[in-house]
Amino acid sequence: MLSLSPTAMALIGVVLALWLAGAVWAVHTGVRMRREGTHAREQADRLGSLLQSAPALPMMIRTDGRIETPERLANWLGRDRVPAFVSELTAPEGGLRPEDGAALAIDIASAQRAGKSFSRPVRAVGSARALLIRGAPASPSMGAQGTVILWIFDATDAQAEIHALQAEREQLRAALESLSGLIEAAPLPMWHRTPDLHLALVNSAYVAAVDAESAQQVISEGIELVEALDGKSPMAAAAQAAEAAQPLARLVPATIDGARRVMRVVDVPLGEAGIAGFAIDMHELEQARAEHRRFENAQHDLLDRLSAGVAQFGADRSLQFWNQPFSSLFALKPEHLADKPEFERVLDRMREAGRIPEHRDFPAWRAERREWFLSADAQEENWLLADGTHLRVFAQPLPDGGLLLIFEDRTEQVQLSSARDTLLRVRTATFDNLFEAIGVFASDGRLHLWNSRFRQIWGVDEKLLGSHPRIDELMQKVAKSLAKPHQASLVRELVRAATVERKQRGGRVAFADGRVFDFAAIPLPDGNALFTMLDVTDSRRMEQVLRDRNEALVETDKLKTAFLSNMSYELRTPLTSISGFAEMMQAGFAGDLPPAASEYVDAIMQSTGRLAVLIDNVLDLTQGEAGALPLEMRSVELAAVARESAKRIADAAKSKGLDFVIDLKPSLGRITGDARRLGQALDRLLDNAVRYCPAGSRVLLYGDGQMRTARLIVSDSGAGMDTEAQSRAFDRFSRADQAKRGEALGLGLPLARQLIDAHGGTLTLVSEPGQGTLVTIDLPRESALNA
């Protein structure tokens, strides 16, 4: 048996141990390598799957131009298969736009030769995809020198987003430029401060406001627009706005163009971008506000003076203003309006006073009136109140959302309108029933109104008149009915003169059937002309008859006057003989007469004297009628003439038992006249007074004078006369009255009047039955007569 030493045994143990260890390592290594191979294959599979699902496709281009790439590229390019060589890819029909393919070929060639990387966007022809190709030389481990790796990205969405961002950038750039231009062109100063509160941007208005040469000067020198107010500088105010993180507005004085102005300065914090600011000139605004207040006060003052009721409501529908007529019209007390009640409450007050129309559904009616505030147009209504008052209501919405109400009392106007309508109806009825023909022509010569008589006279139908013909057209149609057709032009000219020249004219026209009409064209205040026609056919005939009769009466009067004159002269001869023989018998030439005969002779003498007076009166009357009464005009003392007449009548008055009074004032004075004729007139008046007054009556002869006239009055307290008797007293042809009242009365008064008229004076008689008679003579003075 072989025995081993311990050393040998140790060495064998070591060798066995090493072998065992080697065997274990080998086994472990094999297992590990198997695991690593499996893991590598799995990793390769995962990498392949990852590349297949990656958003970018890899492409390897070998030095000989062959292409290695996934099949998905064919879909991206819109081809059936993937190109095998790069020349096929960059060819015109390779799937890319020709210009993109040519440029890509140049980029690949540069990468192969010079090792340059590139990036190029291209578009596929067979699809709507936009591709981004990034290329670079491949590492030596991946292929020989000249190999190029391309990564192809689908950039369709990214490209669209890029285009959108580019468009948005252009819009923002344009907006920024517009905003910059707007800020630069703004009429108010604007600026921008950096976060350190220094000026960084100002516009032209700012530069002009501070009288600087340029914006650079303002920024470099830090020229502020406004002054410090209450120790707060513009920079401090901007800092306060930045700290508060909200806009700060304040009123600050500033000197603009050499004038002190009040500016409203606003600082707007922009966060980290700094602070923007602008300034508004408040001077014109404050002036406008003051002017608005003055206008509003003037308007209220004007509305307060109107006779119409006015009420103004604000945007909150509360009463802001009212005038006195409004409160009076609706019986509203001042304390009801002083607290500015709302619109609905005012309507309630008006209803309580019974000053609105009655309605079954008052709330609905009130709601409809509340819509006036929202109306785009003014509203107008007419209210009829229970007491008969007519109100015109005008509601005007105001720009500030308020409402202006105007209440006009049209009661009187409605009444006048009703009266006018009644008058028009009365006028129409009056026109149609007038005996005269009436037509009204307008200022243009057209027939405006007419009555039935007008239509009947001219013989035209209503249809023609209803067309309102012109005067020339109307006259042309009716000219044939005139006796002289050319007179139609006369009518036309008269109407024209009345409407155009405003002159009243008249005339006469004869119709062919014998009718005669007087017509007149009268201008009316409204510019029209009134044409009237009156049938004077019968009156014309009567005029002719009366004219003939008058001529006969005049001729008869002349014959009568001549007869009376001749008879007066013829009667004088026998009267003179009778009176002469009576005087001779009274003187005793025929011997002594017995007492009875003497009485007869005295009676003859009195009768011949009275007859002589009557003959003289008749002669004087006839001469006065003929205008041949002889007068010897001299300066006459009227008092002396009056006294002489009084002496001649005194005995008769005394014998009759009358109270004869003479009262002649010194102012009676002198006149120019015929003393004998004046005495003759007084004799007639005094004789009448004495003759017809009963015993115990009073007869007065009174005289006085003024600067231009002298006056003589003969009055008595006799029986007097009525009006008819007074008229007969001056009618020398009333023989019946002469027989009743006596010859002297019949001829005395007419003769006295003629004598006074011949002196340029007047004789008036006033008498009442039982009150006596008063006759007044007024004679002009010498100066008045000469004048």
Secondary structure as GFF3:
##gff-version 3
##sequence-region A 1 787
A	DSSP	alpha_helix	6	53	.	.	.	ID=ss1
A	DSSP	beta_strand	56	61	.	.	.	ID=ss2
A	DSSP	beta_strand	67	68	.	.	.	ID=ss3
A	DSSP	alpha_helix	72	77	.	.	.	ID=ss4
A	DSSP	alpha_helix	86	90	.	.	.	ID=ss5
A	DSSP	alpha_helix	98	114	.	.	.	ID=ss6
A	DSSP	beta_strand	118	123	.	.	.	ID=ss7
A	DSSP	beta_strand	130	137	.	.	.	ID=ss8
A	DSSP	beta_strand	148	154	.	.	.	ID=ss9
A	DSSP	alpha_helix	156	185	.	.	.	ID=ss10
A	DSSP	beta_strand	190	193	.	.	.	ID=ss11
A	DSSP	beta_strand	199	202	.	.	.	ID=ss12
A	DSSP	alpha_helix	204	209	.	.	.	ID=ss13
A	DSSP	alpha_helix	215	221	.	.	.	ID=ss14
A	DSSP	alpha_helix	234	244	.	.	.	ID=ss15
A	DSSP	beta_strand	248	256	.	.	.	ID=ss16
A	DSSP	beta_strand	259	269	.	.	.	ID=ss17
A	DSSP	three_ten_helix	271	273	.	.	.	ID=ss18
A	DSSP	beta_strand	275	281	.	.	.	ID=ss19
A	DSSP	alpha_helix	283	305	.	.	.	ID=ss20
A	DSSP	beta_strand	309	313	.	.	.	ID=ss21
A	DSSP	beta_strand	319	322	.	.	.	ID=ss22
A	DSSP	alpha_helix	324	329	.	.	.	ID=ss23
A	DSSP	alpha_helix	334	337	.	.	.	ID=ss24
A	DSSP	alpha_helix	343	352	.	.	.	ID=ss25
A	DSSP	alpha_helix	362	370	.	.	.	ID=ss26
A	DSSP	three_ten_helix	371	374	.	.	.	ID=ss27
A	DSSP	beta_strand	379	384	.	.	.	ID=ss28
A	DSSP	beta_strand	390	397	.	.	.	ID=ss29
A	DSSP	beta_strand	403	409	.	.	.	ID=ss30
A	DSSP	alpha_helix	411	433	.	.	.	ID=ss31
A	DSSP	beta_strand	437	441	.	.	.	ID=ss32
A	DSSP	beta_strand	447	450	.	.	.	ID=ss33
A	DSSP	alpha_helix	452	458	.	.	.	ID=ss34
A	DSSP	alpha_helix	462	466	.	.	.	ID=ss35
A	DSSP	alpha_helix	471	478	.	.	.	ID=ss36
A	DSSP	three_ten_helix	479	481	.	.	.	ID=ss37
A	DSSP	alpha_helix	487	496	.	.	.	ID=ss38
A	DSSP	pi_helix	497	501	.	.	.	ID=ss39
A	DSSP	beta_strand	505	510	.	.	.	ID=ss40
A	DSSP	beta_strand	516	523	.	.	.	ID=ss41
A	DSSP	beta_strand	529	535	.	.	.	ID=ss42
A	DSSP	alpha_helix	537	587	.	.	.	ID=ss43
A	DSSP	alpha_helix	595	625	.	.	.	ID=ss44
A	DSSP	beta_strand	634	637	.	.	.	ID=ss45
A	DSSP	alpha_helix	638	656	.	.	.	ID=ss46
A	DSSP	beta_strand	659	664	.	.	.	ID=ss47
A	DSSP	three_ten_helix	666	668	.	.	.	ID=ss48
A	DSSP	beta_strand	670	673	.	.	.	ID=ss49
A	DSSP	alpha_helix	675	691	.	.	.	ID=ss50
A	DSSP	beta_strand	698	705	.	.	.	ID=ss51
A	DSSP	beta_strand	709	716	.	.	.	ID=ss52
A	DSSP	alpha_helix	723	729	.	.	.	ID=ss53
A	DSSP	alpha_helix	735	741	.	.	.	ID=ss54
A	DSSP	alpha_helix	743	758	.	.	.	ID=ss55
A	DSSP	beta_strand	762	768	.	.	.	ID=ss56
A	DSSP	beta_strand	772	780	.	.	.	ID=ss57
A	DSSP	alpha_helix	782	786	.	.	.	ID=ss58
###
